[in-house]
Amino acid sequence: MNTRQTIRCTQDSGFTLLEVLVATAILGTAVAALFSLLSASLSNARRLQAPEQVLVLARSQLNELLTASQQGLSPSPALPLDQRVEGRWNEQYRWEAEAARVPTARQTAPGGTILVRILFEAFWNSGSGEREKQLSLETYQLWQEPVRAAP
């Protein structure tokens, strides 16, 4: 017995060419949007990397300057009182520091304790034609009033 079966194709099976093209266009748009988000995310990460790096460098340099001040009790050769010092980590990053007396109503005798405001500023250039950015750290310490040598 030879039985023959007829396979019938109906219009309901499969997708039309138009449906496939629309689905491909939607998928392409979604992939393009994901790549755009990834690019923006990487750009933001790169932009935020410099300030974080400057903060670490600034804290380290400020601690180094303050440690050199003989445990904060007297002015340091690295950070003289009422003078600005500056330095550079590399061509992109530089810093300035200043230790200044905080004015008080009383005159302090040489060798007495004074309150000193220490301002540390770090500057960096992102290199993309933008103006220089700045980070400021400020702290206060008690130092001894320097004894001035008699002329």
HURAGI-V383941 format. One record per helix or strand of 2 or more residues. SS is the DSSP state (A for helix, B for strand). FROM is the first residue (numbers start at 1). TO is the last residue. If there is no record, write none. Layout:
SS|FROM|TO  SS|FROM|TO
This chain:
A|17|67  B|83|88  B|93|101  B|113|124  B|133|144
